[in-house]
Amino acid sequence: MRKTLIIALTSLLLVSGCAKKKEKDGVTDAQLSIYETYYNTIYDNAVFSPDSSHFSLETEMTALPDGTYRYYVVIDHPKVAMYNVTALVIEDHTAYDEADKMMPSIGIFDDSVSLIPYQVNTEEGFAKGISLSGESSEKTISLQILVEWRDSTGTKRSREFIAKDLEAEEKEN
């Protein structure tokens, strides 16, 4: 009886241990899987718009003192209620397996935010806008952007694919 109890407890511990989410540096396997899915969705998409009819999207790229460049993607001024916004930016149409760094995102590894026209309440998760940024060693870059959101009931999902080409502004002396 005692041997059976020990085997049962050992089996239970093994099963519960295997069911835990693996986590490394605060990132779970589930989050990485979602990131890869979004990444491949952008990579496999064939049609990109230059702008959005649902929000404003601005981009900028500046030179840094170390010779690299930082780009910014700002999503704000929503024209529709955008709940649980998820966004991801990939650079130069790079395949997931060839990317040597994590790309800028929101709503995958962190909490999503909502953008509601004329409403800002950060405590409730209603942001004024979203800013994503990344670094590049190249002076010019092509960005492919996915912005996804849900309606107020959480049932309807909307997506926009936007492409922007950027070139770093020259510093004036």
C-alpha positions as CSV (number, residue, x, y, z in Angstrom):
1,M,0.0,0.0,0.0
2,R,2.8,2.4,1.0
3,K,4.7,1.6,-2.2
4,T,1.5,2.3,-4.3
5,L,1.1,5.6,-2.5
6,I,4.7,6.7,-3.2
7,I,4.4,5.8,-6.9
8,A,1.1,7.7,-7.2
9,L,2.6,10.8,-5.5
10,T,5.7,10.6,-7.6
11,S,3.6,10.3,-10.8
12,L,1.5,13.3,-9.7
13,L,4.6,15.4,-9.1
14,L,6.0,14.5,-12.5
15,V,2.8,15.3,-14.3
16,S,2.3,18.7,-12.5
17,G,6.0,19.5,-13.1
18,C,5.7,18.9,-16.9
19,A,2.5,21.0,-17.1
20,K,4.2,24.2,-15.9
21,K,5.0,26.8,-18.5
22,K,8.6,27.1,-19.3
23,E,9.9,30.6,-18.6
24,K,13.2,32.2,-19.4
25,D,14.0,35.9,-18.7
26,G,10.3,36.5,-17.9
27,V,9.1,35.2,-21.2
28,T,7.0,32.0,-21.5
29,D,7.0,29.5,-24.3
30,A,3.3,30.5,-25.0
31,Q,4.3,34.2,-25.5
32,L,7.1,33.2,-27.8
33,S,4.7,31.1,-29.8
34,I,2.3,34.0,-30.1
35,Y,5.2,36.3,-31.1
36,E,6.2,33.8,-33.8
37,T,2.6,33.5,-35.1
38,Y,2.3,37.3,-35.4
39,Y,5.7,37.6,-37.0
40,N,4.9,35.0,-39.6
41,T,1.6,36.6,-40.3
42,I,3.3,39.8,-41.2
43,Y,6.0,38.0,-43.2
44,D,3.5,36.0,-45.2
45,N,1.2,38.9,-45.9
46,A,1.4,40.2,-49.5
47,V,-0.6,43.5,-49.3
48,F,0.4,46.4,-47.1
49,S,-1.2,49.9,-46.9
50,P,0.8,53.1,-46.7
51,D,-1.5,54.5,-43.9
52,S,-4.5,53.6,-41.8
53,S,-8.0,54.8,-42.0
54,H,-8.6,53.8,-38.3
55,F,-5.8,55.7,-36.6
56,S,-2.8,57.8,-37.3
57,L,0.6,56.2,-37.7
58,E,3.8,58.3,-37.7
59,T,7.4,57.1,-38.1
60,E,10.8,58.7,-37.5
61,M,14.4,57.5,-37.7
62,T,17.3,59.3,-36.1
63,A,21.1,58.7,-35.9
64,L,22.6,57.8,-32.5
65,P,26.0,58.8,-31.4
66,D,27.4,55.3,-31.6
67,G,26.7,55.2,-35.4
68,T,23.5,53.1,-35.2
69,Y,20.0,54.4,-35.8
70,R,16.8,54.3,-33.8
71,Y,13.3,54.3,-35.4
72,Y,10.0,55.1,-33.8
73,V,6.5,54.0,-34.8
74,V,3.7,56.0,-33.1
75,I,0.1,54.8,-33.2
76,D,-2.4,57.4,-31.9
77,H,-5.5,59.5,-32.7
78,P,-7.8,56.5,-33.0
79,K,-10.9,57.1,-35.2
80,V,-12.6,53.9,-33.8
81,A,-12.6,52.2,-30.4
82,M,-9.6,49.8,-30.4
83,Y,-9.6,47.4,-27.5
84,N,-6.7,45.1,-26.6
85,V,-4.3,46.4,-29.2
86,T,-1.5,44.2,-30.3
87,A,1.2,45.5,-32.6
88,L,4.4,44.1,-34.1
89,V,7.0,45.7,-36.3
90,I,9.4,43.7,-38.4
91,E,12.4,45.1,-40.3
92,D,13.3,44.7,-44.0
93,H,10.9,41.7,-44.5
94,T,13.3,39.5,-42.5
95,A,12.1,35.9,-42.0
96,Y,11.5,34.8,-38.4
97,D,14.3,32.1,-38.6
98,E,16.8,34.8,-39.9
99,A,16.0,37.5,-37.4
100,D,18.9,38.0,-34.9
101,K,16.9,40.1,-32.5
102,M,13.4,40.6,-31.0
103,M,11.3,43.1,-32.9
104,P,9.3,45.9,-31.3
105,S,5.9,44.8,-30.1
106,I,3.0,45.5,-27.7
107,G,0.4,43.2,-26.3
108,I,2.4,40.0,-26.7
109,F,5.0,40.1,-23.9
110,D,3.3,42.8,-21.9
111,D,-0.3,43.9,-21.2
112,S,-2.2,45.2,-24.2
113,V,-3.7,48.7,-24.1
114,S,-6.8,50.2,-25.7
115,L,-7.1,53.3,-27.8
116,I,-10.5,55.0,-27.6
117,P,-11.2,58.3,-29.4
118,Y,-11.0,61.3,-27.1
119,Q,-10.5,59.2,-24.0
120,V,-7.3,58.7,-22.0
121,N,-7.3,56.8,-18.7
122,T,-4.0,55.0,-18.2
123,E,-5.2,53.4,-14.9
124,E,-8.0,51.7,-16.9
125,G,-5.7,50.8,-19.8
126,F,-6.9,53.5,-22.2
127,A,-3.8,55.1,-23.6
128,K,-3.3,58.3,-25.6
129,G,-1.1,56.4,-28.0
130,I,1.4,53.6,-28.5
131,S,5.1,54.1,-29.3
132,L,7.2,51.2,-30.6
133,S,11.0,51.6,-31.2
134,G,13.9,49.6,-32.5
135,E,17.5,50.0,-33.4
136,S,19.2,49.3,-36.8
137,S,22.7,49.5,-38.0
138,E,21.4,50.6,-41.4
139,K,20.6,54.2,-42.4
140,T,17.5,53.2,-44.4
141,I,15.0,50.6,-43.3
142,S,11.7,49.1,-44.5
143,L,9.2,48.4,-41.8
144,Q,6.2,46.0,-42.0
145,I,3.7,46.7,-39.2
146,L,0.7,44.7,-38.0
147,V,-1.8,46.5,-35.8
148,E,-4.6,44.3,-34.4
149,W,-7.5,45.2,-32.1
150,R,-10.9,44.0,-30.9
151,D,-14.3,45.7,-30.7
152,S,-15.8,46.6,-27.3
153,T,-17.4,43.1,-26.9
154,G,-14.1,41.4,-27.8
155,T,-15.8,39.3,-30.5
156,K,-14.7,41.1,-33.7
157,R,-11.0,41.3,-34.6
158,S,-9.6,43.9,-36.9
159,R,-6.2,44.0,-38.5
160,E,-4.2,46.4,-40.6
161,F,-0.9,45.8,-42.3
162,I,1.1,48.9,-43.0
163,A,4.5,49.3,-44.6
164,K,6.8,52.3,-44.2
165,D,10.3,53.1,-45.6
166,L,12.5,55.2,-43.4
167,E,15.8,57.0,-43.8
168,A,17.6,58.5,-40.9
169,E,17.7,62.3,-40.8
170,E,21.1,63.8,-41.1
171,K,22.4,65.7,-38.1
172,E,23.0,69.4,-38.6
173,N,26.2,70.8,-37.2
